[in-house]
Amino acid sequence: MRHTIFGESHGPCIGVVLEGVPAGLALNLEAVQRELDRRRPGQDPLSTARKEADRVQVVSGLFEGKTTGAPLTMVIENMDQRSGDYDSLRYTPRPGHGDYAGFIRSKGCQDHRGGGHFSGRLTAPLVAAGAVAKQLLAERGVWVGAHISSVYGICDAAPEDIAELKSLPEKAFPVLDDKKGEEMQAAISEARQEGDSVGGAVECAVAGLPAGLGGPDFGCNVEGIFAQYLFAVPAVKGVDFGAGVALSLMRGSEANDPFTVQEGSVLTRTNHAGGINGGITNGMPVTFEVTIRPTPSIALPQESVDLRTGEETEIEIKGRHDPCIVPRAVPVIEAAAALAACQVLGI
């Protein structure tokens, strides 16, 4: 199943085309909308003030409530743009953003308003695509869940059982330890008040994938497949599977996952490998953590260059931006993981 995201942050609409969706799926559009509502901006004081309804409309590939097998196209209207906020940034790229790289790649023809196609706004259609993927996975007994694992060095509790993640989509701030969540929100609020931003991480699990999927080679390595989808999410700068970088602090006797038999199935007592050995699923949940950088668009003065003159300059960014995108990134990471899981399963 392949997906193509289209549109720009300040264009008339954004959307996604999903090719290869199996015919006959009774698509639950309310479930798709619930996923979009989890990501939707303007719902609390810790997110951007841009208010978008993010109502999804299916324009092809669905007939009488079921997928037809033709490309499934979903569209979301943009309604609350303030393009004038970006006039001064057309030729002065924001540090940390895709502005300069995009300018070079498009030969100066990119849509600079709101970041254009590089904007986090484009994660909305990704979430819609992921919501379809989740419904296909559910038919095969696979589910995806995530939580905010850290914000600015403040860490959430680790799940003792990944089933704990199932209740988090109902929470406005998806953490396991609400006290830590309050500390995270205080750090985000402080950064906002100072005209700055903070980053963090999201931990995600994909449960129900059978053992034996994938392969050790390029293009079929399960970690590689997931990483390709995850790094396509704006602001993701790192992906760790299982224990990740903590493996560098362990001995082999600590890092290895001992095998055991439970109810006739071969499992492991720990999951430091994150459910993958040799690029192949081992039957344990595929677990990973993604690192998300601080939002590049901040109110503090920053150094840049004028691409017309080649001279150094200072910029002050206007507009409406999240002081931390980690909370709204949780359903986005789940969506990317669901799409990756579909590829691993051959859907």
C-alpha positions as CSV (number, residue, x, y, z in Angstrom):
1,M,0.0,0.0,0.0
2,R,1.6,3.3,-1.1
3,H,0.7,6.8,-0.1
4,T,1.3,10.2,-1.6
5,I,0.7,13.3,0.4
6,F,-0.2,16.5,-1.5
7,G,-0.8,20.2,-0.8
8,E,0.8,23.1,1.1
9,S,0.2,24.6,4.5
10,H,-1.5,27.7,3.1
11,G,-3.0,26.2,-0.1
12,P,-6.7,25.5,-0.5
13,C,-6.4,22.0,0.8
14,I,-4.1,19.1,1.8
15,G,-4.6,15.4,1.3
16,V,-3.4,11.9,0.6
17,V,-3.8,9.3,-2.1
18,L,-3.6,5.7,-0.9
19,E,-2.9,3.2,-3.6
20,G,-3.3,-0.6,-3.1
21,V,-6.0,-0.4,-0.4
22,P,-7.7,-3.8,-0.5
23,A,-11.2,-3.8,-1.8
24,G,-14.0,-4.5,0.6
25,L,-12.7,-2.7,3.7
26,A,-15.7,-1.3,5.5
27,L,-14.0,2.0,6.2
28,N,-15.0,3.6,9.5
29,L,-14.8,7.4,8.7
30,E,-15.6,8.3,12.3
31,A,-12.5,6.4,13.5
32,V,-10.5,8.3,10.8
33,Q,-11.9,11.6,12.1
34,R,-11.1,10.7,15.8
35,E,-7.4,10.2,14.8
36,L,-7.4,13.6,13.1
37,D,-9.0,15.2,16.1
38,R,-6.1,13.9,18.3
39,R,-3.7,15.8,16.1
40,R,-5.8,18.9,15.4
41,P,-4.3,22.3,16.2
42,G,-5.7,25.0,18.4
43,Q,-7.3,22.8,21.1
44,D,-5.2,24.0,24.1
45,P,-2.9,26.8,25.1
46,L,0.2,24.7,24.6
47,S,-0.4,24.3,20.8
48,T,-0.5,26.7,17.9
49,A,-3.4,29.1,17.9
50,R,-4.2,28.2,14.3
51,K,-7.6,26.7,14.4
52,E,-8.5,24.1,11.8
53,A,-11.5,21.8,11.8
54,D,-9.6,19.1,9.9
55,R,-12.7,17.5,8.6
56,V,-11.7,14.7,6.2
57,Q,-13.6,14.1,2.9
58,V,-13.1,11.0,0.8
59,V,-13.3,11.9,-2.9
60,S,-12.4,8.5,-4.5
61,G,-12.0,4.9,-3.8
62,L,-15.0,4.5,-1.5
63,F,-18.5,3.4,-2.6
64,E,-21.4,2.5,-0.3
65,G,-19.1,2.6,2.7
66,K,-16.5,0.1,1.4
67,T,-13.2,0.5,-0.4
68,T,-13.3,-0.2,-4.1
69,G,-9.6,-1.1,-4.6
70,A,-9.1,2.1,-6.6
71,P,-6.9,4.8,-5.2
72,L,-8.4,6.1,-2.0
73,T,-8.2,9.9,-2.0
74,M,-8.8,11.9,1.2
75,V,-8.9,15.7,1.3
76,I,-8.8,18.2,4.3
77,E,-9.6,21.9,3.7
78,N,-7.3,24.6,5.0
79,M,-9.4,27.3,6.6
80,D,-7.3,29.5,9.0
81,Q,-4.3,30.8,7.1
82,R,-2.4,34.0,7.8
83,S,0.0,34.1,4.9
84,G,1.1,37.6,5.5
85,D,3.0,36.4,8.6
86,Y,5.5,34.8,6.2
87,D,6.2,37.6,3.8
88,S,9.4,38.6,5.5
89,L,10.7,35.0,5.5
90,R,10.5,34.3,1.7
91,Y,14.2,35.0,1.2
92,T,15.5,34.7,4.8
93,P,15.3,31.0,5.8
94,R,14.5,30.0,9.4
95,P,17.3,28.2,11.2
96,G,16.5,24.6,11.8
97,H,13.7,24.6,9.3
98,G,13.4,23.2,5.7
99,D,13.3,26.7,4.3
100,Y,16.8,26.9,2.9
101,A,17.1,23.3,1.7
102,G,13.6,23.6,0.0
103,F,14.6,26.9,-1.6
104,I,17.7,25.3,-3.2
105,R,15.8,22.2,-4.3
106,S,12.9,24.1,-5.9
107,K,15.2,26.7,-7.4
108,G,13.5,29.4,-5.4
109,C,10.0,28.4,-6.6
110,Q,8.8,26.8,-3.3
111,D,5.6,28.0,-1.6
112,H,7.1,29.7,1.5
113,R,3.8,30.4,3.2
114,G,3.6,28.5,6.5
115,G,6.5,26.3,5.3
116,G,4.6,25.1,2.2
117,H,4.9,21.4,1.7
118,F,7.5,21.2,4.5
119,S,5.0,22.2,7.1
120,G,3.9,20.0,10.0
121,R,0.4,20.8,8.7
122,L,1.1,18.0,6.2
123,T,1.0,15.5,9.0
124,A,-2.8,15.7,9.0
125,P,-3.2,13.7,5.8
126,L,-0.6,11.3,7.1
127,V,-2.7,10.7,10.1
128,A,-5.7,10.1,7.9
129,A,-3.7,7.5,5.9
130,G,-2.5,5.9,9.1
131,A,-6.1,5.6,10.4
132,V,-7.0,3.5,7.3
133,A,-3.9,1.4,7.9
134,K,-4.9,0.9,11.5
135,Q,-8.3,-0.5,10.4
136,L,-6.6,-2.9,8.0
137,L,-4.2,-4.0,10.8
138,A,-7.0,-4.6,13.2
139,E,-8.4,-7.2,10.9
140,R,-5.1,-9.0,11.3
141,G,-4.9,-8.6,15.1
142,V,-2.3,-5.9,15.0
143,W,-2.6,-2.6,16.9
144,V,-0.4,0.4,17.4
145,G,-0.1,2.6,20.5
146,A,2.3,5.4,21.7
147,H,2.9,7.9,24.4
148,I,5.0,11.0,25.1
149,S,8.1,9.4,26.6
150,S,9.9,12.7,27.3
151,V,9.8,16.5,26.9
152,Y,12.9,18.6,27.6
153,G,14.5,15.8,29.7
154,I,11.4,15.1,31.8
155,C,10.6,11.4,31.3
156,D,7.3,9.6,31.5
157,A,7.0,6.2,33.2
158,A,7.8,3.3,31.0
159,P,4.9,1.0,30.3
160,E,5.0,-2.2,32.3
161,D,2.8,-3.8,29.7
162,I,2.2,-2.2,26.3
163,A,-1.5,-2.8,26.8
164,E,-1.3,0.3,29.0
165,L,-1.0,2.4,25.8
166,K,-4.5,1.4,24.7
167,S,-6.2,3.9,27.0
168,L,-4.0,6.9,26.0
169,P,-5.9,8.1,22.9
170,E,-8.6,9.3,25.2
171,K,-6.2,11.6,27.1
172,A,-5.6,15.2,26.1
173,F,-1.9,14.8,27.2
174,P,-1.0,11.2,26.4
175,V,1.4,10.1,29.2
176,L,1.3,7.3,31.7
177,D,2.3,9.3,34.7
178,D,0.1,12.4,34.9
179,K,2.4,14.1,37.5
180,K,5.3,13.9,35.0
181,G,2.8,15.1,32.4
182,E,2.2,18.2,34.4
183,E,5.9,18.9,34.7
184,M,6.2,18.5,30.9
185,Q,3.4,21.0,30.4
186,A,5.0,23.5,32.7
187,A,8.3,23.2,30.7
188,I,6.4,23.8,27.5
189,S,4.5,26.8,29.0
190,E,7.8,28.3,30.2
191,A,9.4,28.0,26.8
192,R,6.4,29.6,25.2
193,Q,6.5,32.5,27.6
194,E,10.2,33.0,26.8
195,G,9.6,32.9,23.0
196,D,11.3,29.6,22.7
197,S,10.5,25.9,22.1
198,V,11.4,22.5,23.5
199,G,11.7,19.0,22.0
200,G,11.2,15.5,23.3
201,A,10.4,11.9,22.3
202,V,7.6,9.6,21.6
203,E,7.7,5.9,22.4
204,C,5.6,3.6,20.2
205,A,4.7,-0.1,20.1
206,V,3.3,-2.3,17.3
207,A,1.8,-5.5,18.8
208,G,0.6,-8.6,17.0
209,L,3.1,-8.8,14.1
210,P,3.9,-12.5,13.7
211,A,7.5,-13.8,13.8
212,G,9.3,-14.3,10.5
213,L,8.4,-11.1,8.6
214,G,11.1,-9.1,6.8
215,G,14.7,-10.0,6.0
216,P,18.3,-9.0,6.6
217,D,18.8,-7.3,3.3
218,F,18.3,-3.8,2.1
219,G,14.6,-3.0,1.3
220,C,13.2,-5.8,3.4
221,N,14.9,-5.1,6.8
222,V,12.0,-4.3,9.2
223,E,14.0,-1.7,11.1
224,G,14.8,0.0,7.8
225,I,11.2,-0.1,6.7
226,F,9.9,1.5,9.9
227,A,12.8,4.1,9.9
228,Q,11.9,5.2,6.4
229,Y,8.3,6.0,7.3
230,L,9.3,7.6,10.7
231,F,12.0,9.9,9.3
232,A,9.5,11.2,6.7
233,V,7.7,12.8,9.7
234,P,8.8,16.4,10.0
235,A,11.1,17.1,13.0
236,V,12.0,13.5,13.7
237,K,15.8,13.4,14.1
238,G,16.4,10.0,15.7
239,V,14.9,6.5,15.9
240,D,15.9,3.9,18.5
241,F,14.5,0.3,18.4
242,G,14.1,-1.6,21.7
243,A,16.6,-0.4,24.2
244,G,18.2,1.8,21.6
245,V,21.3,3.7,22.6
246,A,21.1,2.2,26.1
247,L,22.4,-1.0,24.5
248,S,25.8,0.7,24.4
249,L,25.8,0.7,28.2
250,M,25.1,-3.0,28.6
251,R,27.0,-6.2,28.5
252,G,25.8,-9.0,26.2
253,S,24.4,-10.9,29.2
254,E,22.2,-7.9,29.9
255,A,21.3,-7.0,26.4
256,N,20.3,-10.4,25.2
257,D,16.6,-11.4,25.4
258,P,16.2,-14.9,27.0
259,F,13.8,-17.1,25.1
260,T,10.8,-18.7,26.9
261,V,7.7,-20.6,25.9
262,Q,4.3,-19.2,26.9
263,E,1.0,-20.9,26.0
264,G,2.9,-22.8,23.3
265,S,4.5,-19.8,21.7
266,V,8.2,-18.9,21.7
267,L,8.7,-15.4,23.2
268,T,11.4,-13.6,25.0
269,R,11.5,-12.6,28.7
270,T,12.7,-9.1,27.8
271,N,12.5,-7.0,24.6
272,H,15.7,-5.1,24.4
273,A,15.8,-5.9,20.6
274,G,12.5,-4.2,20.1
275,G,10.9,-7.2,18.5
276,I,13.4,-7.5,15.6
277,N,16.4,-9.8,15.1
278,G,18.4,-9.9,11.9
279,G,15.9,-7.5,10.3
280,I,13.1,-10.0,10.9
281,T,10.2,-9.8,13.4
282,N,10.6,-12.3,16.3
283,G,7.0,-12.3,17.5
284,M,7.5,-9.7,20.3
285,P,6.0,-6.2,19.9
286,V,8.1,-3.9,17.7
287,T,9.0,-1.1,19.9
288,F,10.9,2.1,19.2
289,E,11.4,5.7,20.4
290,V,11.6,8.7,18.1
291,T,13.5,11.9,19.0
292,I,11.7,15.1,18.0
293,R,13.5,18.3,17.7
294,P,12.3,21.6,19.2
295,T,10.0,23.6,16.9
296,P,12.4,25.8,14.7
297,S,9.9,28.7,14.5
298,I,10.5,30.7,17.7
299,A,9.8,34.3,18.7
300,L,13.4,35.0,19.7
301,P,15.7,36.9,17.2
302,Q,17.8,34.5,15.1
303,E,20.6,34.8,12.7
304,S,20.0,34.1,9.0
305,V,21.0,35.3,5.5
306,D,19.2,37.2,2.8
307,L,19.3,34.8,-0.2
308,R,18.9,37.6,-2.6
309,T,22.0,39.6,-1.5
310,G,24.1,36.9,0.3
311,E,24.3,39.2,3.4
312,E,23.9,38.1,7.0
313,T,20.7,39.4,8.7
314,E,18.6,38.9,11.8
315,I,15.0,37.6,11.6
316,E,12.1,37.7,14.0
317,I,9.5,35.1,13.2
318,K,5.8,36.0,13.4
319,G,2.9,33.6,13.0
320,R,1.4,30.9,15.2
321,H,3.6,28.0,16.1
322,D,3.7,25.1,18.7
323,P,6.2,25.7,21.5
324,C,6.5,21.9,21.5
325,I,5.1,19.6,18.8
326,V,5.6,16.4,20.8
327,P,2.1,16.1,22.2
328,R,0.4,16.4,18.7
329,A,3.1,14.2,17.2
330,V,1.9,11.1,19.1
331,P,-0.9,10.2,16.6
332,V,1.4,11.1,13.7
333,I,4.0,8.6,14.9
334,E,1.3,6.0,15.3
335,A,0.1,6.7,11.8
336,A,3.6,6.3,10.3
337,A,4.1,3.1,12.3
338,A,0.8,1.7,11.0
339,L,1.7,2.4,7.4
340,A,5.1,0.8,7.9
341,A,3.5,-2.3,9.6
342,C,1.2,-2.7,6.5
343,Q,4.3,-2.8,4.3
344,V,6.0,-5.3,6.5
345,L,2.8,-7.5,6.3
346,G,2.6,-7.0,2.5
347,I,-0.7,-5.1,2.6
